[in-house]
C-alpha cells in the first residue's frame, strides 16, 4: 500500500542532515522521513577527520553521529550511496540518479560544501588529495608516516590541523600559503603569529606569500614536487589542497531556488519555496546580531539550522538565535571563537600569547563586543560568548587587566 503519511525528505546525510532527522522525531513529527546521502556511511562527524581519525584515535563507531540502528528504530528510511539528479518543485518530487523518485510534503536540503578546486597544472596527479569525507581521510592517512613529506596548500584551519596530525604521525610537513600570514581570512594577526610560531617549534615548515605554478609528477604519474612561481621546487610525497570550500547549491539553482554564495534562507531555514528548507554549509542565512546575511561553515551552524527547520515543520516555537561559534584543535592548543568580527574597530589582547593561554576581543566603534578568539582560555570564550549575545560594551583597559575576572569585565 502506498505511503499516505506526510513525508519529509532530507537530501544530504552529513552533520546537518543527520541532526535534522533526529530533531524531527524529537519535536514530535509522526510522518515519514527519508534521508538521502551520497556516501556509504550514515551521518558521521567531520571535524575529527583532520585530527583524531587521521591519527587513528577513533574508529567507525565513535565517528558516527548515531548508531546505524537508530534510523531503523526511529522509522527513518536511509538511502545511502544515492545521488539526487533533480528537484521538481511543482509536483514536490525528488528524482534520484537511478531513475526512482520520492515525493515530499517538506524538503530539507543539506547539501553541504565541496573543496574549492585549484586550476593548476598537475592537479590530477596521483597523491594530490583533499579532505572532505572519511574516504579522503583514509587516503591521506595511508600516505602519511615516518619518512614521508606532505605539502599542504592553504594555511587555514584544515591545513594547520592536518600539519599537526602529520607531525604526530612522524611525517614532515610544509604549509604553502599565498597570503602573507596564516589564517588570513578567518582569524586576527595575533592568532596568525601565535600558530606560526607554535607549529614552527614543532617542526612544520612554512612558505608564506608564495605563488604555486604547478604540481610536478614522476614517471608513474604521482606527485613528487610543487613548483613555485620563483622556480623553487618543494619536494613531497603527497599534496593536500585545503583552500576553502564552495557551497553545493547547483541543484537548488536548477530548481529555481534563490541562491547567492549559498541557498538563501530565513531564520526558519526556509527558502523562497515554503515547502523547501535548507540547512548547514550550503546556506546563506540571516545573522541577527550583525544585521546581515552570511554563509557559515561549522557544526554549530548546522545544528542551529536543523533545529530551526525541525521546529518550523513541527509547528514548534522557533529556537532563539545563537551566537556563531567555532573551534580548532592543534597539538595541545584549543582555539575557541565566539562571534564574528564584522566591522571591528579595534582588537584588544587579554593575556600573553607566550604563555599559550590568551584571548583577543574584537570591539565595534561603540565598544560593543563583536567576537572573542580564545586559545586555551575557556573562561574568556564562555564569558565572551555571553557578552556578544547581550551586545555588551566593554572598556579596552578592563579587558587588558588580567587581575579582573571575565565576569568583572563589564563596568
Buried (B, 14 or more C-beta within 10 A) or exposed (E): EEEEEEBBBBBBBBBBBBBBBBBBBEBEBEBBBBBBBBBEBBBBBBBBBBBBBBBEEBEEEEBBBBEBEBBEEBEBBBBBEBEBBEBEBEEBBBBBEEEEEBBBBBBBBBBBBBBEEBEBEBBEBEBBBBBBBBEBBEBBBEBBEEEBBBBBBBBBBBBBBBBBBBBBBEBBBBBBBBBEBBBBEBBBBBBBBBBBEBBEEBEBBBBBEBEBBBBBBEEEEEBBBBBBEEEEEBEBBBBBBBBBBBBBBEBBEEBEBBBEEBBBBBBBBBBEBEEBBBBBBBBBBBBEBBEEBBBBBBBBBBBBBBBBBBBBBBEBEEBEBBBBBBBBBBBEBBBBBBBBBBEBEEBBBBBEBEEBBBBBBBBBEEBBBBBBBBBBBEEBBBBBBBBBBEEBEBBBEBBEEEEBEBEEBBE
